[in-house]
Amino acid sequence: MNLETNSAVPSGKPIEKPVDVSAMELPNPALVVEGGGVLTARGGAYLKKAKPKSSRVRSWLSVALIVAVAAGGAAYWLIDRPLEVAIIRPVLTSVNETIASSGLVGGVKESVIGASFNGAVLRLPVKLGDHVQAGETLAILKNNITQAQVTQAETAIVTAQAQLKQTSRGPLASELQVIPNVRAVTPAVAGQGFASKGANPVGVSLIGADPAQQELITPVTKNLIGGHYEGLAADEVVIDYELAKDLNVGVGDRIRITSISGIPEPLRIAGIYSKGQGRGSAYVTLRTGQSMLGIGNAVNVVYVKVIDIYGADAVAERLSVLLDCEAKSWSSEFPSFVTSLQAQSASAYLISGFTLIASSFAIASVLIVSVQRKAKQIGILKSIGARGNQILLVFLFEGLGIAVAGSVTGAIAGITVVYLLSLPKQTAVRVGGVPESLFPLMLDPLYILAAMGAAIVATVLAALLPARSAAMMNPVDAMR
């Protein structure tokens, strides 16, 4: 068996060599060495019997369990132990605080004397020791500098107000009229209202504009049945025939027009017009329209008349940017009408083009037949010394003569036909209007000249091919 030291042996008797412990007395009587054994020891020690390995493992486990239980108990005690609360009992003591402040010491009665501006003393009406009353003049100051500053400030205010008015007013009508493709510009007011004569109100569209400027946009004078529009007074109105018939009124009668703002205005009928296109509008002066609609000096619509009706969309886009408002062109308001006009124009151009091409082929065929019939004459001319370019010019001039004669004859015939078609008249479409042509046609000299020029050019080009054929003809073959 194995032995290990447990206690010290007498220091005077060290064991230096192996001994037989079978016959040796050990201090521990409970220790028994069986079967004999050899023990080697240094420094002296008591010997005890070694424990088995399983006993040592159980010992270590027991120690670990004890340590874990102790640690858990310590942690539980540290976490759940009650907090220590310090109890402070109040003690009544005296507190001394110093407050510091600064200020002016005033008298029982004060009088503040001073001026609202600076300047040099011009005169002193009082003297030292005089008794003065409230409101009495103490000194007169010379305030030229202050007065100059006031004048300068007033001038700056007037300038700023003028600049503000210039900035907020927007472009003037004269400034809009310089836009390309703009013929006339009229600022106006437009709104809805009710016209009445007695107790029968009738809805009406109200337009307030300067009569002279409105005539440039929508002519009213030429459609008048009676009365006048130019020179319209502030208390006058021009209405259409349908409204006059509904109200049973005539020129010189007075009616009442109430705008949507609820402002009634008694007006005298200065004129009655008819366009033959249903009910129209009631026209008043610009100032009267502004008063009835309650918009002060402002306008809520600007009428623009363009030169080229198909360029109205571009003008509307530019006006939208300049005026920062919505601008509508007639083409955007009536797209179906624009489509029909474009189709009509395309049909007219196609018919003109095909007619021109057909006439060119007809002229070319006539000249080709002429060259073939004059082949012998061409051969004789070339035999006596005529050059090819001379023959070419002969037939080109022949084609030019035919073109000029045909164009002039066609223009005269066309003008005659148009004139004859414009003679039949139809019943007037508007009350008080004159009978109009059954076929409303217009003769434009520019279009006539353009058609004649196109016909002449097409004829000369058509004559070029037979003229070139005649110039290249062999005189021997021509004379056979």
LOKEVO-575487 format. One record per residue (C-alpha): residue number from 1; residue in three letters; y, x, z. Coordinates in nm, 3 decimals, always signed. Each point is the difference from the previous one (the first is absolute). Layout:
BEGIN
NUM  ALA  Y  X  Z
...
***
This chain:
BEGIN
1  MET  +0.000  +0.000  +0.000
2  ASN  +0.362  +0.101  -0.040
3  LEU  +0.230  +0.055  +0.292
4  GLU  +0.373  +0.027  +0.021
5  THR  +0.228  +0.119  +0.271
6  ASN  +0.161  -0.248  +0.230
7  SER  +0.115  +0.199  +0.299
8  ALA  +0.068  +0.362  +0.084
9  VAL  -0.263  +0.231  +0.153
10  PRO  +0.088  +0.266  +0.249
11  SER  +0.232  +0.243  -0.172
12  GLY  -0.163  +0.297  +0.153
13  LYS  -0.331  -0.066  -0.173
14  PRO  +0.059  -0.038  -0.370
15  ILE  -0.293  -0.067  -0.223
16  GLU  -0.007  +0.263  -0.271
17  LYS  -0.345  -0.051  -0.138
18  PRO  -0.246  -0.274  -0.059
19  VAL  -0.163  -0.120  +0.317
20  ASP  -0.285  -0.221  +0.074
21  VAL  +0.131  -0.308  +0.165
22  SER  -0.336  -0.134  +0.104
23  ALA  +0.001  +0.195  +0.325
24  MET  +0.376  -0.016  +0.053
25  GLU  +0.168  -0.214  +0.261
26  LEU  +0.283  -0.206  -0.144
27  PRO  +0.286  -0.137  +0.199
28  ASN  -0.063  -0.350  -0.129
29  PRO  -0.323  -0.125  +0.154
30  ALA  -0.012  -0.288  -0.245
31  LEU  -0.034  +0.238  -0.296
32  VAL  -0.362  +0.073  -0.087
33  VAL  -0.102  +0.245  -0.268
34  GLU  -0.334  -0.090  -0.149
35  GLY  -0.227  +0.215  -0.202
36  GLY  +0.210  +0.308  +0.057
37  GLY  +0.291  +0.115  -0.206
38  VAL  +0.240  +0.283  -0.061
39  LEU  +0.373  -0.033  +0.080
40  THR  +0.271  +0.238  -0.101
41  ALA  +0.330  -0.029  +0.190
42  ARG  +0.323  +0.205  +0.023
43  GLY  +0.261  -0.014  +0.269
44  GLY  -0.218  -0.203  +0.233
45  ALA  -0.052  -0.375  -0.015
46  TYR  -0.198  -0.284  +0.146
47  LEU  -0.257  -0.137  -0.235
48  LYS  -0.079  -0.365  -0.076
49  LYS  -0.233  -0.177  -0.226
50  ALA  +0.145  -0.082  -0.355
51  LYS  +0.032  -0.368  -0.092
52  PRO  -0.155  -0.144  -0.308
53  LYS  +0.220  -0.049  -0.317
54  SER  -0.008  -0.381  +0.016
55  SER  +0.134  +0.009  +0.356
56  ARG  +0.297  +0.211  -0.113
57  VAL  +0.088  -0.248  -0.280
58  ARG  -0.005  -0.287  +0.247
59  SER  +0.224  +0.196  +0.233
60  TRP  +0.255  +0.061  -0.277
61  LEU  -0.005  -0.362  -0.102
62  SER  +0.062  -0.108  +0.356
63  VAL  +0.292  +0.238  +0.030
64  ALA  +0.146  -0.125  -0.332
65  LEU  -0.039  -0.362  +0.113
66  ILE  +0.175  +0.072  +0.329
67  VAL  +0.285  +0.177  -0.180
68  ALA  +0.038  -0.290  -0.252
69  VAL  +0.007  -0.258  +0.279
70  ALA  +0.258  +0.203  +0.188
71  ALA  +0.217  +0.040  -0.314
72  GLY  -0.024  -0.373  -0.078
73  GLY  +0.099  -0.092  +0.351
74  ALA  +0.292  +0.241  -0.008
75  ALA  +0.120  -0.140  -0.336
76  TYR  -0.031  -0.360  +0.122
77  TRP  +0.196  +0.088  +0.308
78  LEU  +0.272  +0.174  -0.201
79  ILE  +0.035  -0.289  -0.252
80  ASP  -0.021  -0.304  +0.224
81  ARG  +0.168  +0.131  +0.304
82  PRO  +0.309  -0.198  +0.099
83  LEU  +0.342  +0.136  -0.098
84  GLU  +0.213  +0.141  +0.270
85  VAL  +0.327  -0.193  +0.028
86  ALA  +0.291  +0.157  +0.176
87  ILE  +0.190  -0.246  +0.215
88  ILE  +0.373  +0.069  +0.026
89  ARG  +0.192  -0.197  +0.250
90  PRO  +0.370  -0.075  -0.087
91  VAL  +0.259  +0.162  +0.212
92  LEU  +0.354  -0.135  +0.016
93  THR  +0.251  +0.280  -0.073
94  SER  +0.364  +0.022  -0.116
95  VAL  +0.084  +0.091  -0.366
96  ASN  +0.330  +0.167  -0.086
97  GLU  +0.119  -0.032  -0.370
98  THR  +0.323  +0.134  -0.148
99  ILE  +0.163  -0.184  -0.298
100  ALA  +0.264  +0.185  -0.203
101  SER  +0.237  -0.166  -0.258
102  SER  +0.326  +0.074  -0.175
103  GLY  +0.288  -0.219  -0.121
104  LEU  +0.371  -0.060  -0.007
105  VAL  +0.190  -0.132  +0.289
106  GLY  +0.233  -0.277  -0.116
107  GLY  +0.298  -0.156  +0.162
108  VAL  +0.034  -0.353  +0.120
109  LYS  +0.194  -0.090  -0.317
110  GLU  -0.010  +0.182  -0.332
111  SER  +0.185  -0.033  -0.330
112  VAL  -0.153  +0.166  -0.307
113  ILE  +0.268  +0.107  -0.247
114  GLY  -0.099  +0.122  -0.343
115  ALA  +0.031  -0.058  -0.373
116  SER  -0.273  -0.115  -0.243
117  PHE  +0.094  +0.279  -0.244
118  ASN  +0.148  +0.347  +0.003
119  GLY  +0.341  +0.098  -0.125
120  ALA  +0.328  +0.165  +0.080
121  VAL  +0.230  -0.169  +0.256
122  LEU  +0.291  -0.150  -0.189
123  ARG  +0.189  -0.167  +0.288
124  LEU  -0.041  -0.072  +0.375
125  PRO  +0.164  -0.331  +0.105
126  VAL  -0.061  +0.067  +0.376
127  LYS  +0.109  +0.272  +0.236
128  LEU  -0.151  +0.168  +0.299
129  GLY  +0.005  -0.232  +0.301
130  ASP  +0.045  -0.324  -0.197
131  HIS  -0.201  -0.306  +0.099
132  VAL  -0.189  -0.145  -0.295
133  GLN  -0.175  -0.328  -0.056
134  ALA  -0.330  -0.074  -0.171
135  GLY  +0.037  +0.006  -0.378
136  GLU  +0.325  +0.196  +0.004
137  THR  +0.030  +0.280  -0.261
138  LEU  -0.022  +0.344  +0.160
139  ALA  +0.005  +0.223  -0.308
140  ILE  +0.025  -0.028  -0.378
141  LEU  -0.222  +0.236  -0.194
142  LYS  +0.035  +0.113  -0.358
143  ASN  -0.333  -0.093  -0.164
144  ASN  +0.040  +0.108  -0.363
145  ILE  -0.328  +0.191  +0.008
146  THR  -0.190  -0.293  +0.147
147  GLN  +0.153  -0.240  -0.251
148  ALA  -0.104  +0.229  -0.284
149  GLN  -0.354  +0.011  +0.138
150  VAL  -0.008  -0.380  +0.017
151  THR  +0.120  -0.028  -0.360
152  GLN  -0.261  +0.251  -0.113
153  ALA  -0.275  -0.189  +0.182
154  GLU  +0.108  -0.331  -0.156
155  THR  -0.004  +0.160  -0.345
156  ALA  -0.352  +0.133  +0.061
157  ILE  -0.115  -0.349  +0.105
158  VAL  +0.143  -0.156  -0.317
159  THR  -0.168  +0.269  -0.213
160  ALA  -0.336  -0.052  +0.173
161  GLN  +0.023  -0.376  -0.048
162  ALA  +0.074  +0.046  -0.371
163  GLN  -0.294  +0.237  -0.036
164  LEU  -0.228  -0.246  +0.182
165  LYS  +0.114  -0.283  -0.227
166  GLN  -0.051  +0.219  -0.308
167  THR  -0.351  +0.094  +0.114
168  SER  -0.113  -0.349  +0.099
169  ARG  +0.143  -0.195  -0.293
170  GLY  -0.258  +0.123  -0.256
171  PRO  +0.071  +0.065  -0.367
172  LEU  +0.277  -0.197  -0.169
173  ALA  -0.056  -0.211  -0.310
174  SER  +0.189  +0.257  -0.208
175  GLU  -0.233  +0.272  +0.127
176  LEU  -0.309  -0.203  -0.092
177  GLN  +0.134  -0.074  -0.347
178  VAL  -0.025  +0.368  -0.102
179  ILE  -0.380  -0.015  +0.036
180  PRO  -0.164  +0.034  -0.342
181  ASN  -0.096  -0.327  -0.169
182  VAL  +0.234  -0.206  +0.224
183  ARG  +0.249  -0.225  -0.180
184  ALA  +0.158  -0.200  +0.285
185  VAL  -0.023  -0.023  +0.382
186  THR  +0.112  -0.297  +0.210
187  PRO  -0.019  -0.015  +0.382
188  ALA  -0.057  -0.355  +0.120
189  VAL  -0.143  -0.221  +0.272
190  ALA  -0.285  -0.243  -0.057
191  GLY  -0.158  -0.260  +0.223
192  GLN  -0.125  -0.356  +0.027
193  GLY  +0.184  -0.308  +0.113
194  PHE  +0.048  -0.373  -0.037
195  ALA  +0.259  -0.176  -0.212
196  SER  +0.096  -0.354  +0.097
197  LYS  +0.232  -0.278  -0.105
198  GLY  -0.022  -0.255  +0.273
199  ALA  -0.347  -0.013  +0.159
200  ASN  -0.218  +0.139  -0.279
201  PRO  -0.055  +0.375  +0.053
202  VAL  -0.155  +0.187  -0.292
203  GLY  -0.136  +0.355  +0.018
204  VAL  +0.197  +0.258  -0.194
205  SER  +0.001  +0.378  -0.058
206  LEU  +0.336  +0.149  +0.096
207  ILE  +0.142  +0.311  -0.172
208  GLY  +0.327  +0.157  +0.104
209  ALA  +0.147  +0.261  -0.235
210  ASP  +0.318  +0.100  -0.175
211  PRO  +0.017  -0.225  -0.311
212  ALA  +0.113  +0.281  -0.233
213  GLN  -0.286  +0.227  +0.109
214  GLN  -0.257  -0.280  +0.004
215  GLU  +0.084  -0.079  -0.364
216  LEU  -0.132  +0.347  -0.089
217  ILE  -0.338  -0.077  +0.160
218  THR  -0.060  -0.372  -0.052
219  PRO  +0.258  -0.164  -0.228
220  VAL  +0.108  -0.337  +0.139
221  THR  +0.309  -0.076  -0.206
222  LYS  -0.187  -0.033  -0.332
223  ASN  -0.233  -0.261  +0.159
224  LEU  +0.279  -0.211  +0.149
225  ILE  +0.003  -0.371  -0.082
226  GLY  +0.337  -0.048  +0.164
227  GLY  +0.242  +0.177  +0.231
228  HIS  +0.033  +0.376  +0.046
229  TYR  -0.171  +0.289  +0.178
230  GLU  +0.235  +0.296  -0.044
231  GLY  +0.287  -0.013  +0.246
232  LEU  -0.213  -0.191  +0.252
233  ALA  +0.186  -0.072  +0.327
234  ALA  -0.139  +0.047  +0.351
235  ASP  -0.048  -0.375  +0.051
236  GLU  -0.162  -0.064  -0.340
237  VAL  -0.356  +0.000  -0.127
238  VAL  -0.175  -0.015  -0.339
239  ILE  -0.327  -0.196  -0.004
240  ASP  -0.260  -0.077  -0.265
241  TYR  -0.042  -0.329  -0.184
242  GLU  -0.322  -0.100  +0.180
243  LEU  +0.163  +0.031  +0.345
244  ALA  +0.306  -0.190  -0.119
245  LYS  -0.224  -0.279  -0.131
246  ASP  -0.194  -0.021  +0.329
247  LEU  +0.321  -0.018  +0.204
248  ASN  +0.176  -0.224  -0.256
249  VAL  +0.310  +0.220  -0.004
250  GLY  +0.223  +0.154  -0.266
251  VAL  +0.270  +0.263  -0.040
252  GLY  +0.269  -0.041  +0.264
253  ASP  -0.222  -0.177  +0.256
254  ARG  -0.058  +0.150  +0.342
255  ILE  -0.345  +0.073  +0.146
256  ARG  -0.122  +0.162  +0.319
257  ILE  -0.233  +0.301  -0.014
258  THR  -0.175  +0.108  +0.320
259  SER  -0.167  +0.340  -0.001
260  ILE  -0.321  +0.086  +0.184
261  SER  +0.220  +0.151  +0.271
262  GLY  +0.120  -0.353  +0.077
263  ILE  +0.359  +0.063  -0.112
264  PRO  +0.134  -0.298  -0.204
265  GLU  +0.271  +0.054  -0.260
266  PRO  +0.185  -0.276  -0.191
267  LEU  +0.052  +0.115  -0.361
268  ARG  +0.158  -0.144  -0.311
269  ILE  -0.205  +0.002  -0.322
270  ALA  +0.186  +0.229  -0.242
271  GLY  -0.261  -0.008  -0.277
272  ILE  -0.341  -0.128  -0.108
273  TYR  -0.235  +0.207  -0.217
274  SER  -0.344  -0.045  -0.154
275  LYS  -0.250  +0.258  -0.126
276  GLY  -0.265  -0.248  -0.102
277  GLN  -0.254  +0.174  +0.226
278  GLY  -0.019  -0.231  +0.298
279  ARG  +0.214  +0.012  +0.311
280  GLY  +0.231  +0.298  +0.035
281  SER  +0.209  +0.143  +0.284
282  ALA  +0.335  -0.081  +0.159
283  TYR  +0.259  +0.276  -0.055
284  VAL  +0.279  +0.074  +0.248
285  THR  +0.224  +0.300  +0.056
286  LEU  -0.136  +0.302  +0.185
287  ARG  +0.218  -0.054  +0.306
288  THR  -0.096  -0.367  +0.025
289  GLY  -0.370  +0.085  -0.028
290  GLN  +0.028  +0.263  +0.273
291  SER  +0.172  -0.248  +0.230
292  MET  -0.258  -0.274  -0.066
293  LEU  -0.299  +0.233  +0.056
294  GLY  +0.163  +0.160  +0.306
295  ILE  -0.049  +0.364  -0.108
296  GLY  +0.358  +0.123  +0.035
297  ASN  +0.105  +0.245  -0.271
298  ALA  -0.353  +0.101  -0.094
299  VAL  -0.202  -0.094  -0.307
300  ASN  -0.372  -0.073  -0.010
301  VAL  -0.069  +0.037  -0.372
302  VAL  +0.119  +0.222  -0.286
303  TYR  -0.052  -0.122  -0.356
304  VAL  -0.052  +0.274  -0.260
305  LYS  -0.010  -0.054  -0.376
306  VAL  -0.177  +0.268  -0.204
307  ILE  +0.041  +0.109  -0.359
308  ASP  -0.369  +0.040  -0.082
309  ILE  -0.199  -0.282  +0.157
310  TYR  -0.320  +0.203  -0.012
311  GLY  +0.160  +0.272  +0.216
312  ALA  +0.077  -0.237  +0.288
313  ASP  -0.286  +0.133  +0.215
314  ALA  +0.143  +0.355  +0.003
315  VAL  +0.345  -0.132  +0.094
316  ALA  -0.150  -0.210  +0.282
317  GLU  -0.180  +0.303  +0.144
318  ARG  +0.319  +0.207  +0.000
319  LEU  +0.202  -0.281  +0.162
320  SER  -0.264  -0.032  +0.273
321  VAL  +0.059  +0.364  +0.093
322  LEU  +0.380  -0.014  -0.016
323  LEU  +0.046  -0.328  +0.187
324  ASP  -0.302  +0.033  +0.233
325  CYS  -0.104  -0.356  -0.078
326  GLU  -0.242  -0.193  -0.217
327  ALA  +0.092  -0.012  -0.370
328  LYS  -0.191  -0.235  -0.230
329  SER  +0.009  +0.015  -0.378
330  TRP  -0.051  -0.297  -0.231
331  SER  -0.322  +0.157  -0.130
332  SER  -0.149  +0.010  +0.350
333  GLU  +0.103  -0.361  +0.061
334  PHE  -0.145  -0.128  -0.331
335  PRO  -0.293  +0.227  -0.097
336  SER  -0.164  -0.259  -0.227
337  PHE  +0.320  -0.035  -0.202
338  VAL  +0.017  +0.379  -0.039
339  THR  -0.358  +0.004  -0.126
340  SER  +0.075  -0.267  -0.260
341  LEU  +0.310  +0.186  -0.120
342  GLN  -0.194  +0.324  -0.032
343  ALA  -0.276  -0.175  -0.196
344  GLN  +0.259  -0.159  -0.228
345  SER  +0.172  +0.333  -0.061
346  ALA  -0.332  +0.173  -0.067
347  SER  -0.094  -0.272  -0.251
348  ALA  +0.335  +0.036  -0.179
349  TYR  -0.036  +0.379  -0.026
350  LEU  -0.359  -0.030  -0.125
351  ILE  +0.099  -0.251  -0.267
352  SER  +0.290  +0.221  -0.113
353  GLY  -0.220  +0.310  -0.008
354  PHE  -0.277  -0.163  -0.202
355  THR  +0.254  -0.149  -0.240
356  LEU  +0.156  +0.342  -0.052
357  ILE  -0.340  +0.162  -0.063
358  ALA  -0.100  -0.273  -0.244
359  SER  +0.324  +0.033  -0.193
360  SER  -0.044  +0.379  -0.013
361  PHE  -0.346  -0.035  -0.156
362  ALA  +0.135  -0.253  -0.250
363  ILE  +0.282  +0.235  -0.103
364  ALA  -0.241  +0.293  -0.026
365  SER  -0.235  -0.199  -0.222
366  VAL  +0.289  -0.103  -0.227
367  LEU  +0.112  +0.362  -0.039
368  ILE  -0.353  +0.119  -0.067
369  VAL  -0.031  -0.256  -0.283
370  SER  +0.340  +0.113  -0.127
371  VAL  -0.116  +0.365  -0.007
372  GLN  -0.314  -0.092  -0.191
373  ARG  +0.195  -0.207  -0.252
374  LYS  +0.253  +0.280  -0.050
375  ALA  -0.253  +0.278  -0.035
376  LYS  +0.089  +0.074  -0.363
377  GLN  +0.372  +0.013  +0.079
378  ILE  -0.077  +0.238  +0.288
379  GLY  -0.206  +0.218  -0.237
380  ILE  +0.281  +0.009  -0.257
381  LEU  +0.256  +0.092  +0.267
382  LYS  -0.218  +0.282  +0.131
383  SER  -0.066  +0.119  -0.359
384  ILE  +0.370  +0.041  -0.069
385  GLY  +0.052  +0.201  +0.319
386  ALA  +0.032  -0.244  +0.291
387  ARG  -0.118  +0.156  +0.327
388  GLY  -0.228  -0.163  +0.253
389  ASN  +0.268  -0.039  +0.268
390  GLN  +0.226  -0.180  -0.249
391  ILE  -0.277  -0.251  -0.074
392  LEU  -0.052  -0.035  +0.377
393  LEU  +0.369  -0.078  +0.056
394  VAL  -0.001  -0.256  -0.283
395  PHE  -0.268  -0.209  +0.168
396  LEU  +0.139  +0.052  +0.350
397  PHE  +0.338  -0.131  -0.113
398  GLU  -0.175  -0.289  -0.167
399  GLY  -0.168  -0.084  +0.336
400  LEU  +0.333  +0.041  +0.181
401  GLY  +0.168  -0.240  -0.240
402  ILE  -0.273  -0.254  +0.052
403  ALA  +0.031  +0.044  +0.380
404  VAL  +0.378  -0.045  +0.007
405  ALA  -0.007  -0.300  -0.231
406  GLY  -0.286  -0.160  +0.193
407  SER  +0.161  +0.064  +0.341
408  VAL  +0.336  -0.148  -0.101
409  THR  -0.167  -0.299  -0.163
410  GLY  -0.224  -0.054  +0.302
411  ALA  +0.293  +0.024  +0.243
412  ILE  +0.201  -0.255  -0.195
413  ALA  -0.298  -0.232  -0.024
414  GLY  -0.075  +0.035  +0.372
415  ILE  +0.359  -0.069  +0.104
416  THR  +0.006  -0.306  -0.223
417  VAL  -0.324  -0.136  +0.149
418  VAL  +0.125  +0.055  +0.356
419  TYR  +0.327  -0.173  -0.078
420  LEU  -0.177  -0.299  -0.154
421  LEU  -0.234  -0.027  +0.300
422  SER  +0.295  -0.001  +0.239
423  LEU  +0.164  -0.300  -0.168
424  PRO  -0.224  -0.277  +0.141
425  LYS  +0.126  -0.113  +0.340
426  GLN  -0.176  -0.159  +0.295
427  THR  +0.118  -0.230  +0.274
428  ALA  +0.201  +0.174  +0.271
429  VAL  -0.224  +0.108  +0.287
430  ARG  +0.279  -0.029  +0.257
431  VAL  +0.252  -0.266  +0.077
432  GLY  +0.330  +0.060  -0.171
433  GLY  -0.141  +0.284  -0.207
434  VAL  +0.024  +0.041  -0.374
435  PRO  -0.311  -0.043  -0.218
436  GLU  -0.187  +0.325  -0.038
437  SER  -0.203  +0.140  -0.290
438  LEU  -0.352  -0.119  -0.040
439  PHE  -0.104  +0.361  -0.064
440  PRO  +0.227  +0.219  +0.212
441  LEU  +0.008  +0.321  -0.206
442  MET  +0.225  +0.303  +0.029
443  LEU  +0.096  +0.246  -0.274
444  ASP  +0.027  +0.353  +0.135
445  PRO  +0.151  +0.242  -0.258
446  LEU  -0.169  +0.292  +0.172
447  TYR  -0.344  -0.154  -0.051
448  ILE  +0.077  -0.077  -0.366
449  LEU  +0.110  +0.357  -0.072
450  ALA  -0.303  +0.140  +0.184
451  ALA  -0.235  -0.217  -0.206
452  MET  +0.167  +0.107  -0.326
453  GLY  -0.025  +0.366  +0.097
454  ALA  -0.367  -0.030  +0.095
455  ALA  -0.075  -0.172  -0.332
456  ILE  +0.178  +0.270  -0.202
457  VAL  -0.181  +0.285  +0.183
458  ALA  -0.338  -0.171  -0.040
459  THR  +0.060  -0.059  -0.373
460  VAL  +0.101  +0.362  -0.065
461  LEU  -0.308  +0.124  +0.182
462  ALA  -0.216  -0.239  -0.198
463  ALA  +0.155  +0.132  -0.326
464  LEU  -0.075  +0.359  +0.091
465  LEU  -0.370  -0.014  -0.090
466  PRO  +0.038  -0.140  -0.356
467  ALA  +0.302  +0.226  -0.062
468  ARG  -0.203  +0.306  +0.101
469  SER  -0.284  -0.118  -0.228
470  ALA  +0.243  -0.029  -0.291
471  ALA  +0.145  +0.346  +0.067
472  MET  -0.346  +0.162  -0.006
473  MET  -0.113  -0.183  -0.317
474  ASN  -0.121  +0.225  -0.292
475  PRO  +0.213  -0.075  -0.312
476  VAL  -0.302  +0.039  -0.234
477  ASP  -0.202  -0.254  +0.198
478  ALA  +0.302  -0.229  +0.025
479  MET  +0.053  -0.009  -0.377
480  ARG  -0.361  -0.076  -0.093
***
